[in-house]
Amino acid sequence: MAQKKKQPVKQKPIVLFTSPTCKWCTTAKKYLKEKGLKFKTIDVTKDKKAMQDCMNHGCRGVPVVLIGSRWVCGFDQSKIEKALA
């Protein structure tokens, strides 16, 4: 009897909102890369609409991590892991 192949778990889409001088943004990028996650990075200093989207969701600074439809303000590792689950 053939064994069933496990389907790879589909990753939720991740968007990381950053700015060039933000040390926590660098930490967030490193964390996501170490976890082997794919993510899109948006520089809010170049994309004013993205900055407004973050502010509309209660985030006043960067980094902001959007996982699926869940917004995480700041680099909050426990919230990020919970949103990824």
C-alpha atoms as a printed R data frame, in Angstrom:
   type eleno elety resid chain resno      x      y      z
1  ATOM     1    CA   MET     A     1  0.000  0.000  0.000
2  ATOM     2    CA   ALA     A     2  1.431  3.359 -1.026
3  ATOM     3    CA   GLN     A     3  2.065  5.908  1.680
4  ATOM     4    CA   LYS     A     4  0.269  9.201  1.362
5  ATOM     5    CA   LYS     A     5  2.567 12.117  0.755
6  ATOM     6    CA   LYS     A     6  2.151 14.913  3.255
7  ATOM     7    CA   GLN     A     7  0.962 18.082  1.634
8  ATOM     8    CA   PRO     A     8  3.306 21.002  2.349
9  ATOM     9    CA   VAL     A     9  1.740 23.475  4.733
10 ATOM    10    CA   LYS     A    10  0.807 26.595  2.830
11 ATOM    11    CA   GLN     A    11  2.385 29.670  4.366
12 ATOM    12    CA   LYS     A    12  0.178 32.667  5.067
13 ATOM    13    CA   PRO     A    13  1.240 35.711  3.033
14 ATOM    14    CA   ILE     A    14  3.589 37.979  4.997
15 ATOM    15    CA   VAL     A    15  4.306 41.648  4.362
16 ATOM    16    CA   LEU     A    16  6.950 43.464  6.410
17 ATOM    17    CA   PHE     A    17  6.629 47.258  6.531
18 ATOM    18    CA   THR     A    18 10.005 48.857  7.263
19 ATOM    19    CA   SER     A    19 12.145 51.971  7.055
20 ATOM    20    CA   PRO     A    20 15.844 52.066  6.123
21 ATOM    21    CA   THR     A    21 17.156 53.265  9.515
22 ATOM    22    CA   CYS     A    22 15.043 51.013 11.766
23 ATOM    23    CA   LYS     A    23 17.102 48.512 13.787
24 ATOM    24    CA   TRP     A    24 13.980 46.536 14.791
25 ATOM    25    CA   CYS     A    25 13.094 46.188 11.098
26 ATOM    26    CA   THR     A    26 16.477 44.540 10.521
27 ATOM    27    CA   THR     A    27 15.799 42.233 13.481
28 ATOM    28    CA   ALA     A    28 12.356 41.326 12.085
29 ATOM    29    CA   LYS     A    29 13.810 40.567  8.617
30 ATOM    30    CA   LYS     A    30 16.513 38.375 10.154
31 ATOM    31    CA   TYR     A    31 13.942 36.524 12.275
32 ATOM    32    CA   LEU     A    32 11.644 35.804  9.310
33 ATOM    33    CA   LYS     A    33 14.594 34.633  7.183
34 ATOM    34    CA   GLU     A    34 15.857 32.347  9.970
35 ATOM    35    CA   LYS     A    35 12.376 30.781 10.165
36 ATOM    36    CA   GLY     A    36 12.590 30.098  6.409
37 ATOM    37    CA   LEU     A    37  9.551 32.267  5.682
38 ATOM    38    CA   LYS     A    38  8.935 34.107  2.441
39 ATOM    39    CA   PHE     A    39  7.874 37.712  2.833
40 ATOM    40    CA   LYS     A    40  7.504 40.938  0.905
41 ATOM    41    CA   THR     A    41  9.186 44.079  2.253
42 ATOM    42    CA   ILE     A    42  7.669 47.534  1.801
43 ATOM    43    CA   ASP     A    43  9.632 50.674  2.714
44 ATOM    44    CA   VAL     A    44  7.078 53.079  4.211
45 ATOM    45    CA   THR     A    45  9.373 56.054  3.574
46 ATOM    46    CA   LYS     A    46  8.853 55.437 -0.164
47 ATOM    47    CA   ASP     A    47  5.238 54.238 -0.066
48 ATOM    48    CA   LYS     A    48  2.937 56.732  1.657
49 ATOM    49    CA   LYS     A    49 -0.155 54.572  1.072
50 ATOM    50    CA   ALA     A    50  1.517 51.687  2.912
51 ATOM    51    CA   MET     A    51  2.362 54.044  5.774
52 ATOM    52    CA   GLN     A    52 -1.282 55.156  5.915
53 ATOM    53    CA   ASP     A    53 -2.471 51.509  5.906
54 ATOM    54    CA   CYS     A    54 -0.244 50.808  8.928
55 ATOM    55    CA   MET     A    55 -1.570 53.880 10.736
56 ATOM    56    CA   ASN     A    56 -5.169 52.916  9.932
57 ATOM    57    CA   HIS     A    57 -4.524 49.616 11.755
58 ATOM    58    CA   GLY     A    58 -3.202 51.361 14.863
59 ATOM    59    CA   CYS     A    59  0.519 51.054 14.106
60 ATOM    60    CA   ARG     A    60  2.410 54.307 14.613
61 ATOM    61    CA   GLY     A    61  5.919 53.052 13.860
62 ATOM    62    CA   VAL     A    62  7.819 50.296 12.117
63 ATOM    63    CA   PRO     A    63  8.299 47.421 11.826
64 ATOM    64    CA   VAL     A    64  4.776 46.284 11.098
65 ATOM    65    CA   VAL     A    65  4.204 42.658 10.139
66 ATOM    66    CA   LEU     A    66  1.062 41.749  8.211
67 ATOM    67    CA   ILE     A    67  0.463 37.987  8.361
68 ATOM    68    CA   GLY     A    68 -2.579 36.981  6.349
69 ATOM    69    CA   SER     A    69 -5.090 39.558  7.601
70 ATOM    70    CA   ARG     A    70 -3.485 40.036 11.027
71 ATOM    71    CA   TRP     A    71 -1.487 43.196 11.775
72 ATOM    72    CA   VAL     A    72  1.356 43.040 14.311
73 ATOM    73    CA   CYS     A    73  2.726 46.435 15.357
74 ATOM    74    CA   GLY     A    74  6.403 46.380 16.260
75 ATOM    75    CA   PHE     A    75  8.653 43.345 16.497
76 ATOM    76    CA   ASP     A    76  6.604 41.226 18.891
77 ATOM    77    CA   GLN     A    77  7.910 37.698 18.432
78 ATOM    78    CA   SER     A    78  5.125 35.991 20.407
79 ATOM    79    CA   LYS     A    79  2.389 37.810 18.446
80 ATOM    80    CA   ILE     A    80  4.145 36.973 15.175
81 ATOM    81    CA   GLU     A    81  4.386 33.282 16.076
82 ATOM    82    CA   LYS     A    82  0.724 33.238 17.159
83 ATOM    83    CA   ALA     A    83 -0.327 34.839 13.845
84 ATOM    84    CA   LEU     A    84  1.725 32.272 11.897
85 ATOM    85    CA   ALA     A    85  0.085 29.305 13.659
